[in-house]
Amino acid sequence: MQKLQDKELELIPFIRGAIKLYQKKKGYRFSIDSVLLADFVNIRKKGKLIDLGTGTGIILLLLSLRYKNLEFYGLEIQKDLYNIAKENFKINKLEVDLKLGDVKEIKNLYKENLFDFVVANPPFHKKTGKKYTTEEEKIAKEETLATVEDFLKAGKYLLKDRGKFFMINKSDRLIETIHKCVILKLIPKRLRFIHPTVNEKSTHFLIECVKNAKLSGEIIEKPLILYKDSKSKIYTQEVEKILNEFRR
Ligand SMILES: C[S@@+](CC[C@H](N)C(=O)[O-])C[C@H]1O[C@@H](n2cnc3c(N)ncnc32)[C@H](O)[C@@H]1O
């Protein structure tokens, strides 16, 4: 790893030690969003999969537990995160072709129609002027260096015909996202809404789109409830199960 002081990093065992990964103590740290997106990915054949905005690599590490027949690729713009992800793939013995680069420059980085699957947990907050502890976290969470649309456009460019795009985003950006997807011919085929508790409105959604598919036939899955109640913040059985044994 290009020398990030070890004291800035901590090594976290995850999924009962099935994977381990370095994260900065201060900076961008993955959240349950990445885990729920990886769990939502649904693949039944071999192929090439790319994670746009790889961060520290959590999504690819999780997917590698479930899918043994995929070729993994990643693209990350922030040098520190890129270096940490490289190290995380190395210590978990996962082969990933990871590039340092910008989704907006996708045409200079990859050939068109190369991938069967694209996964993205993009920065999904619009620019608000909100203060973040670090610039790294801001770039990861707020549309600073790329918008959701830039991620969708990159996904569309990279995917083969009928390739699948999986993404998580905020529920208050649902219509905007679907509208952009349809314009780009990334046709939404499966949606799942995430709710903090059973009585609260949805905060996030998971979406699967298929490039150049026909409209209609979409599946709205049962809601994904995070916590048993808003006070205790104890995860529901479904989320606990995902966290305990990521394998299917
Ligand atoms: C919400 S984080 C997700 C990181 C990781 N996939 C995860 O789930 O923990 C968004 C990631 O996108 C990266 N990113 C932001 N703008 C980008 C751009 N223009 N090109 C490539 N990656 C970008 C950020 O640096 C960050 O790592």
The ligand as an ORCA input file, in Angstrom:
! r2SCAN-3c Opt
* xyz 0 1
  C     -20.730      5.924     -1.460
  S     -19.027      5.596     -1.851
  C     -19.107      3.831     -2.144
  C     -17.782      3.152     -1.995
  C     -17.857      1.616     -2.006
  N     -18.384      1.127     -3.253
  C     -18.718      1.143     -0.857
  O     -19.833      0.656     -1.098
  O     -18.293      1.319      0.305
  C     -18.865      6.288     -3.486
  C     -17.479      6.042     -4.102
  O     -17.434      6.642     -5.408
  C     -16.157      7.264     -5.582
  N     -16.289      8.303     -6.612
  C     -16.840      9.532     -6.482
  N     -16.756     10.209     -7.636
  C     -16.160      9.368     -8.536
  C     -15.785      9.500     -9.890
  N     -15.999     10.643    -10.564
  N     -15.204      8.434    -10.505
  C     -14.958      7.283     -9.824
  N     -15.267      7.113     -8.521
  C     -15.859      8.148     -7.887
  C     -15.857      7.806     -4.203
  O     -14.503      8.126     -4.037
  C     -16.329      6.656     -3.317
  O     -15.338      5.702     -3.118
*
